[in-house]
């Protein structure tokens, strides 16, 4: 479980959700040939990632992804568009594509020039559809007993850690 | 004149600049006119304007260290703006874009061509510049020290942004196009030509 657990809170992800998201992103990475894929919420928090390790602090990368996309979205609103995506070309050999994934998340993909943009976009849209399905299930479905147990174990571990520190 | 106006008082004020008299102003004052300090300052201002007009725009009393805005510099500035405008006009024609914007890195307009609408607003320019600044940092983390570009693709309109000499941004707003790759190439070419005017653009900002 990541972050504070509140049923229906879009910023809360359970172990099963994160596992499913990682499976979707991993499959996307293998099929598309991209180097790295990040699933980031609109505030710039990392939800899931697959592929190469980020060249800098992950928080910085995800914050910049969110910033780039926020500017794109503002442009889209001014131009009267609903959907918008960004393609950043870094010099001649690397590119970063940022797409909206549902209402509250972004998918950022780093890839080399050997990967065809149109093909990558097709795979990315398919991955986004699956990511959105995971989000919907997470918001709708009841938590299973295994996750509740994980939550209780986490709470007890935190309690014991605090006891060790403060006595 | 004094007889015609039937004024009892007449004052002649010399106009002096840089130690030399270059003229005089004669005042015919009405009866009982209270001549005050404010009148003296007003006369000095009139004298400054006359001196500047007589000396091709050179500011009266300007400090020696200040850069004079000479007519030559203004002419160079005008020529640069015309060259920049021509490049933007060509790009607008080639790409059939809705608008072409040349901004500085803070999002202030240097020049613009095309439709006067939301894209020609200051808000839009600011958003373009801020988005580009974030993506520049992002590109830097992925090892790119070269010029980078950003293509924002929407339902109807697309915005392509490219750096010009690391100080300015060239943005092209275009609708669905049969060959978007051509638009990107033409824009990159225009950015290269604009970069050659980089020095002049910088001076233009100073002016």
Interface residues (C-beta under 8 A of the other chain):
Chain A: X54 X55 X56 X60 X61 X64 X65 X67 X68 X70 X71 X72 X74 X75 X76 X78 X79 X80 X81 X82 X83 X84 X85 X86 X87 X88 X89 X90 X91 X92 X94 X96 X110
Chain B: X118 X119 X121 X123 X124 X127 X128 X130 X131 X132 X134 X135 X137 X138 X139 X141 X142 X143 X144 X145 X146 X147 X148 X149 X150 X151 X152 X153 X154 X155 X156 X157 X159 X173
